[in-house]
Amino acid sequence: MEWIFCGGGMRSKKVQNTELEISALALGTWVFGGDGWGTSNEQECLSAVATACEYGINLIDTAPIYGYCAAEERIGKAIKGRRKNFVLAT
């Protein structure tokens, strides 16, 4: 497969046998949950998702264990109304 460029100059690739196109980099969100990292600031988490999007990152890594779903709740707020623009990996 060949990498192509998407928003913000980020490379992306179509996932074989799907309609998904993912960025070369993913945004990891373990820290969004605060668990194991101390506390986390919700506004900074929302800003991190917005910045990642500006740079063409559409792949977000999350899991229910990240703050016992706190990370997923914050991601939900950050991408509300734009869900189709992101690929969530868990």
CNS distance restraints for C-alpha pairs under 8 A (distance, minus, plus):
assign (resid   1 and name CA) (resid  13 and name CA) 7.27 0.50 0.50
assign (resid   1 and name CA) (resid  14 and name CA) 7.84 0.50 0.50
assign (resid   2 and name CA) (resid  13 and name CA) 6.76 0.50 0.50
assign (resid   3 and name CA) (resid  11 and name CA) 5.83 0.50 0.50
assign (resid   3 and name CA) (resid  12 and name CA) 5.45 0.50 0.50
assign (resid   3 and name CA) (resid  13 and name CA) 5.04 0.50 0.50
assign (resid   4 and name CA) (resid  11 and name CA) 5.26 0.50 0.50
assign (resid   4 and name CA) (resid  12 and name CA) 5.22 0.50 0.50
assign (resid   4 and name CA) (resid  13 and name CA) 6.20 0.50 0.50
assign (resid   5 and name CA) (resid   9 and name CA) 5.63 0.50 0.50
assign (resid   5 and name CA) (resid  10 and name CA) 5.44 0.50 0.50
assign (resid   5 and name CA) (resid  11 and name CA) 4.18 0.50 0.50
assign (resid   5 and name CA) (resid  12 and name CA) 5.76 0.50 0.50
assign (resid   6 and name CA) (resid  10 and name CA) 5.30 0.50 0.50
assign (resid   6 and name CA) (resid  11 and name CA) 5.80 0.50 0.50
assign (resid   6 and name CA) (resid  12 and name CA) 6.10 0.50 0.50
assign (resid   6 and name CA) (resid  23 and name CA) 7.64 0.50 0.50
assign (resid   6 and name CA) (resid  56 and name CA) 5.96 0.50 0.50
assign (resid   7 and name CA) (resid  54 and name CA) 7.12 0.50 0.50
assign (resid   7 and name CA) (resid  55 and name CA) 6.34 0.50 0.50
assign (resid   7 and name CA) (resid  56 and name CA) 4.31 0.50 0.50
assign (resid   7 and name CA) (resid  57 and name CA) 7.97 0.50 0.50
assign (resid   8 and name CA) (resid  54 and name CA) 6.05 0.50 0.50
assign (resid   8 and name CA) (resid  55 and name CA) 4.19 0.50 0.50
assign (resid   8 and name CA) (resid  56 and name CA) 4.80 0.50 0.50
assign (resid   9 and name CA) (resid  55 and name CA) 6.89 0.50 0.50
assign (resid   9 and name CA) (resid  56 and name CA) 6.69 0.50 0.50
assign (resid  10 and name CA) (resid  23 and name CA) 6.53 0.50 0.50
assign (resid  10 and name CA) (resid  24 and name CA) 6.92 0.50 0.50
assign (resid  10 and name CA) (resid  25 and name CA) 7.98 0.50 0.50
assign (resid  10 and name CA) (resid  55 and name CA) 6.41 0.50 0.50
assign (resid  10 and name CA) (resid  56 and name CA) 5.11 0.50 0.50
assign (resid  10 and name CA) (resid  57 and name CA) 6.80 0.50 0.50
assign (resid  11 and name CA) (resid  23 and name CA) 5.79 0.50 0.50
assign (resid  11 and name CA) (resid  24 and name CA) 5.38 0.50 0.50
assign (resid  11 and name CA) (resid  56 and name CA) 7.95 0.50 0.50
assign (resid  12 and name CA) (resid  21 and name CA) 6.41 0.50 0.50
assign (resid  12 and name CA) (resid  22 and name CA) 5.23 0.50 0.50
assign (resid  12 and name CA) (resid  23 and name CA) 4.05 0.50 0.50
assign (resid  12 and name CA) (resid  24 and name CA) 5.19 0.50 0.50
assign (resid  13 and name CA) (resid  21 and name CA) 5.38 0.50 0.50
assign (resid  13 and name CA) (resid  22 and name CA) 5.44 0.50 0.50
assign (resid  13 and name CA) (resid  23 and name CA) 6.48 0.50 0.50
assign (resid  13 and name CA) (resid  24 and name CA) 7.09 0.50 0.50
assign (resid  14 and name CA) (resid  18 and name CA) 7.53 0.50 0.50
assign (resid  14 and name CA) (resid  19 and name CA) 7.05 0.50 0.50
assign (resid  14 and name CA) (resid  20 and name CA) 5.71 0.50 0.50
assign (resid  14 and name CA) (resid  21 and name CA) 4.12 0.50 0.50
assign (resid  14 and name CA) (resid  22 and name CA) 6.32 0.50 0.50
assign (resid  15 and name CA) (resid  19 and name CA) 7.02 0.50 0.50
assign (resid  15 and name CA) (resid  20 and name CA) 5.47 0.50 0.50
assign (resid  15 and name CA) (resid  21 and name CA) 5.90 0.50 0.50
assign (resid  15 and name CA) (resid  22 and name CA) 7.11 0.50 0.50
assign (resid  20 and name CA) (resid  87 and name CA) 7.64 0.50 0.50
assign (resid  22 and name CA) (resid  57 and name CA) 7.89 0.50 0.50
assign (resid  22 and name CA) (resid  58 and name CA) 6.24 0.50 0.50
assign (resid  22 and name CA) (resid  59 and name CA) 5.84 0.50 0.50
assign (resid  22 and name CA) (resid  87 and name CA) 6.91 0.50 0.50
assign (resid  23 and name CA) (resid  56 and name CA) 6.88 0.50 0.50
assign (resid  23 and name CA) (resid  57 and name CA) 5.30 0.50 0.50
assign (resid  23 and name CA) (resid  58 and name CA) 5.70 0.50 0.50
assign (resid  23 and name CA) (resid  59 and name CA) 5.94 0.50 0.50
assign (resid  24 and name CA) (resid  57 and name CA) 7.61 0.50 0.50
assign (resid  25 and name CA) (resid  57 and name CA) 6.26 0.50 0.50
assign (resid  25 and name CA) (resid  59 and name CA) 7.04 0.50 0.50
assign (resid  26 and name CA) (resid  57 and name CA) 6.31 0.50 0.50
assign (resid  26 and name CA) (resid  58 and name CA) 7.10 0.50 0.50
assign (resid  26 and name CA) (resid  59 and name CA) 4.72 0.50 0.50
assign (resid  26 and name CA) (resid  60 and name CA) 5.43 0.50 0.50
assign (resid  26 and name CA) (resid  61 and name CA) 6.51 0.50 0.50
assign (resid  27 and name CA) (resid  49 and name CA) 7.67 0.50 0.50
assign (resid  27 and name CA) (resid  52 and name CA) 7.03 0.50 0.50
assign (resid  27 and name CA) (resid  57 and name CA) 7.13 0.50 0.50
assign (resid  27 and name CA) (resid  58 and name CA) 7.99 0.50 0.50
assign (resid  27 and name CA) (resid  59 and name CA) 6.32 0.50 0.50
assign (resid  27 and name CA) (resid  60 and name CA) 4.79 0.50 0.50
assign (resid  27 and name CA) (resid  61 and name CA) 5.96 0.50 0.50
assign (resid  28 and name CA) (resid  60 and name CA) 6.18 0.50 0.50
assign (resid  28 and name CA) (resid  61 and name CA) 4.85 0.50 0.50
assign (resid  28 and name CA) (resid  62 and name CA) 6.63 0.50 0.50
assign (resid  29 and name CA) (resid  33 and name CA) 7.37 0.50 0.50
assign (resid  29 and name CA) (resid  60 and name CA) 7.33 0.50 0.50
assign (resid  29 and name CA) (resid  61 and name CA) 6.10 0.50 0.50
assign (resid  29 and name CA) (resid  62 and name CA) 5.58 0.50 0.50
assign (resid  29 and name CA) (resid  66 and name CA) 7.57 0.50 0.50
assign (resid  29 and name CA) (resid  71 and name CA) 6.40 0.50 0.50
assign (resid  30 and name CA) (resid  34 and name CA) 7.43 0.50 0.50
assign (resid  30 and name CA) (resid  35 and name CA) 7.73 0.50 0.50
assign (resid  30 and name CA) (resid  62 and name CA) 6.68 0.50 0.50
assign (resid  30 and name CA) (resid  63 and name CA) 7.85 0.50 0.50
assign (resid  30 and name CA) (resid  66 and name CA) 5.18 0.50 0.50
assign (resid  30 and name CA) (resid  67 and name CA) 7.67 0.50 0.50
assign (resid  30 and name CA) (resid  71 and name CA) 6.89 0.50 0.50
assign (resid  31 and name CA) (resid  35 and name CA) 7.02 0.50 0.50
assign (resid  31 and name CA) (resid  36 and name CA) 7.78 0.50 0.50
assign (resid  31 and name CA) (resid  37 and name CA) 6.04 0.50 0.50
assign (resid  31 and name CA) (resid  40 and name CA) 6.88 0.50 0.50
assign (resid  31 and name CA) (resid  66 and name CA) 7.43 0.50 0.50
assign (resid  31 and name CA) (resid  71 and name CA) 7.69 0.50 0.50
assign (resid  32 and name CA) (resid  40 and name CA) 6.08 0.50 0.50
assign (resid  32 and name CA) (resid  41 and name CA) 7.87 0.50 0.50
assign (resid  32 and name CA) (resid  42 and name CA) 7.57 0.50 0.50
assign (resid  32 and name CA) (resid  45 and name CA) 6.03 0.50 0.50
assign (resid  32 and name CA) (resid  66 and name CA) 7.22 0.50 0.50
assign (resid  32 and name CA) (resid  67 and name CA) 7.42 0.50 0.50
assign (resid  32 and name CA) (resid  70 and name CA) 7.02 0.50 0.50
assign (resid  32 and name CA) (resid  71 and name CA) 4.71 0.50 0.50
assign (resid  32 and name CA) (resid  74 and name CA) 7.28 0.50 0.50
assign (resid  33 and name CA) (resid  40 and name CA) 6.96 0.50 0.50
assign (resid  33 and name CA) (resid  66 and name CA) 4.78 0.50 0.50
assign (resid  33 and name CA) (resid  67 and name CA) 3.70 0.50 0.50
assign (resid  33 and name CA) (resid  68 and name CA) 7.12 0.50 0.50
assign (resid  33 and name CA) (resid  69 and name CA) 7.08 0.50 0.50
assign (resid  33 and name CA) (resid  70 and name CA) 4.84 0.50 0.50
assign (resid  33 and name CA) (resid  71 and name CA) 4.38 0.50 0.50
assign (resid  34 and name CA) (resid  38 and name CA) 5.32 0.50 0.50
assign (resid  34 and name CA) (resid  39 and name CA) 4.72 0.50 0.50
assign (resid  34 and name CA) (resid  40 and name CA) 4.94 0.50 0.50
assign (resid  34 and name CA) (resid  66 and name CA) 7.48 0.50 0.50
assign (resid  34 and name CA) (resid  67 and name CA) 5.70 0.50 0.50
assign (resid  34 and name CA) (resid  70 and name CA) 7.94 0.50 0.50
assign (resid  35 and name CA) (resid  39 and name CA) 7.39 0.50 0.50
assign (resid  35 and name CA) (resid  66 and name CA) 6.40 0.50 0.50
assign (resid  35 and name CA) (resid  67 and name CA) 4.75 0.50 0.50
assign (resid  40 and name CA) (resid  44 and name CA) 7.87 0.50 0.50
assign (resid  40 and name CA) (resid  45 and name CA) 7.65 0.50 0.50
assign (resid  41 and name CA) (resid  45 and name CA) 6.38 0.50 0.50
assign (resid  42 and name CA) (resid  46 and name CA) 6.26 0.50 0.50
assign (resid  42 and name CA) (resid  74 and name CA) 6.93 0.50 0.50
assign (resid  43 and name CA) (resid  47 and name CA) 6.09 0.50 0.50
assign (resid  44 and name CA) (resid  48 and name CA) 6.06 0.50 0.50
assign (resid  45 and name CA) (resid  49 and name CA) 6.51 0.50 0.50
assign (resid  45 and name CA) (resid  74 and name CA) 7.09 0.50 0.50
assign (resid  46 and name CA) (resid  50 and name CA) 6.39 0.50 0.50
assign (resid  46 and name CA) (resid  74 and name CA) 6.87 0.50 0.50
assign (resid  46 and name CA) (resid  75 and name CA) 7.23 0.50 0.50
assign (resid  46 and name CA) (resid  77 and name CA) 7.49 0.50 0.50
assign (resid  46 and name CA) (resid  78 and name CA) 5.17 0.50 0.50
assign (resid  47 and name CA) (resid  51 and name CA) 6.09 0.50 0.50
assign (resid  48 and name CA) (resid  52 and name CA) 6.08 0.50 0.50
assign (resid  49 and name CA) (resid  53 and name CA) 6.16 0.50 0.50
assign (resid  49 and name CA) (resid  75 and name CA) 7.53 0.50 0.50
assign (resid  49 and name CA) (resid  78 and name CA) 6.46 0.50 0.50
assign (resid  49 and name CA) (resid  79 and name CA) 7.93 0.50 0.50
assign (resid  50 and name CA) (resid  54 and name CA) 6.27 0.50 0.50
assign (resid  50 and name CA) (resid  78 and name CA) 7.28 0.50 0.50
assign (resid  51 and name CA) (resid  55 and name CA) 6.43 0.50 0.50
assign (resid  52 and name CA) (resid  56 and name CA) 6.42 0.50 0.50
assign (resid  52 and name CA) (resid  57 and name CA) 5.10 0.50 0.50
assign (resid  52 and name CA) (resid  58 and name CA) 7.46 0.50 0.50
assign (resid  53 and name CA) (resid  57 and name CA) 5.07 0.50 0.50
assign (resid  53 and name CA) (resid  58 and name CA) 6.15 0.50 0.50
assign (resid  58 and name CA) (resid  85 and name CA) 6.66 0.50 0.50
assign (resid  58 and name CA) (resid  86 and name CA) 4.69 0.50 0.50
assign (resid  58 and name CA) (resid  87 and name CA) 6.02 0.50 0.50
assign (resid  59 and name CA) (resid  86 and name CA) 6.00 0.50 0.50
assign (resid  59 and name CA) (resid  87 and name CA) 4.85 0.50 0.50
assign (resid  59 and name CA) (resid  88 and name CA) 5.98 0.50 0.50
assign (resid  59 and name CA) (resid  89 and name CA) 7.12 0.50 0.50
assign (resid  60 and name CA) (resid  86 and name CA) 7.21 0.50 0.50
assign (resid  60 and name CA) (resid  87 and name CA) 6.22 0.50 0.50
assign (resid  60 and name CA) (resid  88 and name CA) 4.94 0.50 0.50
assign (resid  60 and name CA) (resid  89 and name CA) 6.03 0.50 0.50
assign (resid  61 and name CA) (resid  88 and name CA) 5.98 0.50 0.50
assign (resid  61 and name CA) (resid  89 and name CA) 4.75 0.50 0.50
assign (resid  61 and name CA) (resid  90 and name CA) 5.84 0.50 0.50
assign (resid  62 and name CA) (resid  66 and name CA) 7.02 0.50 0.50
assign (resid  62 and name CA) (resid  71 and name CA) 6.93 0.50 0.50
assign (resid  62 and name CA) (resid  72 and name CA) 6.58 0.50 0.50
assign (resid  62 and name CA) (resid  88 and name CA) 7.04 0.50 0.50
assign (resid  62 and name CA) (resid  89 and name CA) 6.16 0.50 0.50
assign (resid  62 and name CA) (resid  90 and name CA) 5.10 0.50 0.50
assign (resid  63 and name CA) (resid  69 and name CA) 7.20 0.50 0.50
assign (resid  63 and name CA) (resid  71 and name CA) 7.63 0.50 0.50
assign (resid  63 and name CA) (resid  72 and name CA) 7.02 0.50 0.50
assign (resid  63 and name CA) (resid  89 and name CA) 7.93 0.50 0.50
assign (resid  63 and name CA) (resid  90 and name CA) 4.97 0.50 0.50
assign (resid  64 and name CA) (resid  68 and name CA) 5.52 0.50 0.50
assign (resid  64 and name CA) (resid  69 and name CA) 4.46 0.50 0.50
assign (resid  64 and name CA) (resid  70 and name CA) 7.80 0.50 0.50
assign (resid  64 and name CA) (resid  71 and name CA) 7.58 0.50 0.50
assign (resid  64 and name CA) (resid  72 and name CA) 6.76 0.50 0.50
assign (resid  65 and name CA) (resid  69 and name CA) 6.17 0.50 0.50
assign (resid  66 and name CA) (resid  70 and name CA) 6.59 0.50 0.50
assign (resid  66 and name CA) (resid  71 and name CA) 5.69 0.50 0.50
assign (resid  66 and name CA) (resid  72 and name CA) 7.76 0.50 0.50
assign (resid  67 and name CA) (resid  71 and name CA) 6.17 0.50 0.50
assign (resid  69 and name CA) (resid  73 and name CA) 6.23 0.50 0.50
assign (resid  70 and name CA) (resid  74 and name CA) 6.29 0.50 0.50
assign (resid  71 and name CA) (resid  75 and name CA) 6.16 0.50 0.50
assign (resid  72 and name CA) (resid  76 and name CA) 6.06 0.50 0.50
assign (resid  73 and name CA) (resid  77 and name CA) 6.44 0.50 0.50
assign (resid  74 and name CA) (resid  78 and name CA) 6.20 0.50 0.50
assign (resid  75 and name CA) (resid  79 and name CA) 6.15 0.50 0.50
assign (resid  76 and name CA) (resid  80 and name CA) 5.77 0.50 0.50
assign (resid  79 and name CA) (resid  83 and name CA) 5.48 0.50 0.50
assign (resid  79 and name CA) (resid  86 and name CA) 7.87 0.50 0.50
assign (resid  82 and name CA) (resid  86 and name CA) 7.53 0.50 0.50
